Amino acid sequence: MAKKDIFDLFREKASELEQEPTPQAWSRIERRLQANRPSIRRTPVRRLPSPMGIAAGLALLMGLSVVFMWLAEAEQQTPVLAQEQLQFEVEELVLKTAKDDEVAALVEIAQANPLPKPVKPIVEGNANQRLVAKTDHTSQPIEITPSRIDSNTNGQAEERASR
Amino acid sequence: MTEAELIKACRVLDPLAQRKVYETYSPKMLGVCRRYLKRAEDAEDALVEGFCKVFTNIKQYTGNGSFEGWIRRIVVNECLMALRKKHALKNAFEIQEHFDLRDNQNVVAELAAQDILRLLNQLPNGYRTVFNLYVIEGYKHREIADLLNISINTSKSQLILAKKRLQQLLLENNYPGAEARIRKLANG
């Protein structure tokens, strides 16, 4: 047997010292590696919102509120606009042109029926005087006493209408 | 798949390649851990930490030197960190008188790997760590001094003490030589 340093033997034998680890060892490593690996993909979901994320959220909120305020303002303005539009709805006037013979007929009718002459207004006299109605030629006056006024006013009116 | 292809796949975090690397090297690396850490649970913890570092830092492996050696260095470092966390190295480096090592006896050829583990586990943490690093891993005293944050002389003396203690243990365990052992068995 060759003389050999005992500790060389230790080195040689130590390399044979193998042992199968438990299955848990690999699952632990796997879990650790998975926690590290998709850090780029997972962090947006898992990490707490970053300051930049909060800022973005606030900006979005402000933007939305501005848009809603603007919309509310626009809604208030709409009735005014509607009124203005109504002013532009103009009535249409249709001009009807009459023919010449029709006009001539109308003129004839107008000439045949002249407007009655204005009647002299009745001047109201004193209560104790007598009202006397005169015809053109008859000298006989018709005496109207206050007691007969009611029955005769109708007759006077008829007389005037016939003229 | 060659080792180079495997490493390349590990660089792009291919889970299958990582699994393959783990399956290839984990038994050997757990053997390494067991030499440093007595408790099986501690050894496996160090193994898990070590392989996590292997996979997350795989881009730092330049291809100079063997891949196994690179993994082993990481795993050994993990074991040392575990020892440091447990303060196992703190008071282990008391400097004692130097022993004169007599000539080594003829050694049993069939010293089993498990026997080595058992013997190492009987050493104090400091002795065992330096012995592991120097004799088995092949580090220089200067490197060991840096790794453990001790002086070079402490490293040297620890090694001598470790060897002395191991010789004693071998004697106690009837390992001076195969012939003696067989004789003893025949007599017994």
Contacts between the chains, C-beta under 8 A, distances in Angstrom:
chain1	res1	chain2	res2	distance
A	1	B	106	5.9
A	1	B	109	6.8
A	1	B	178	7.4
A	3	B	104	7.8
A	3	B	106	6.2
A	4	B	106	7.8
A	4	B	107	5.9
A	5	B	104	5.7
A	5	B	107	7.8
A	6	B	104	5.1
A	6	B	105	7.3
A	6	B	107	4.3
A	6	B	166	7.6
A	6	B	167	7.3
A	6	B	170	6.9
A	7	B	104	7.9
A	7	B	135	5.0
A	7	B	163	6.5
A	7	B	166	7.7
A	9	B	107	5.3
A	9	B	108	7.9
A	9	B	109	7.6
A	9	B	111	5.7
A	10	B	111	7.9
A	10	B	116	5.7
A	10	B	135	5.9
A	10	B	136	6.5
A	10	B	166	7.8
A	11	B	135	5.9
A	11	B	136	5.2
A	11	B	138	7.8
A	13	B	111	5.9
A	13	B	112	7.1
A	13	B	113	4.8
A	13	B	115	7.9
A	13	B	116	5.0
A	14	B	31	7.4
A	14	B	35	6.4
A	14	B	113	6.9
A	14	B	116	5.8
A	14	B	136	4.6
A	15	B	28	7.6
A	16	B	31	8.0
A	16	B	113	4.2
A	17	B	31	3.7
A	17	B	32	7.8
A	17	B	34	6.8
A	17	B	35	6.8
A	17	B	113	4.4
A	17	B	114	7.5
A	17	B	116	6.6
A	17	B	117	6.0
A	18	B	27	4.0
A	18	B	28	5.2
A	18	B	30	7.3
A	18	B	31	4.8
A	18	B	113	8.0
A	19	B	27	5.8
A	19	B	30	4.6
A	19	B	31	5.5
A	19	B	34	6.2
A	20	B	26	7.7
A	20	B	27	5.2
A	20	B	30	7.4
A	21	B	26	5.2
A	21	B	27	7.2
A	21	B	30	5.0
A	21	B	44	5.7
A	21	B	47	5.9
A	22	B	44	6.5
A	25	B	26	7.2
A	25	B	44	5.3
A	25	B	47	6.0
A	25	B	48	5.4
A	26	B	19	7.4
A	26	B	22	6.1
A	26	B	26	7.7
A	28	B	48	4.9
A	29	B	22	6.7
A	29	B	48	5.5
A	29	B	51	5.1
A	29	B	52	5.7
A	29	B	55	7.5
A	30	B	15	7.7
A	32	B	48	7.6
A	32	B	52	4.9
A	33	B	13	7.5
A	33	B	15	7.7
A	33	B	18	6.8
A	33	B	52	6.8
A	33	B	55	5.8
A	33	B	56	7.6
A	36	B	56	6.3
A	37	B	13	5.6
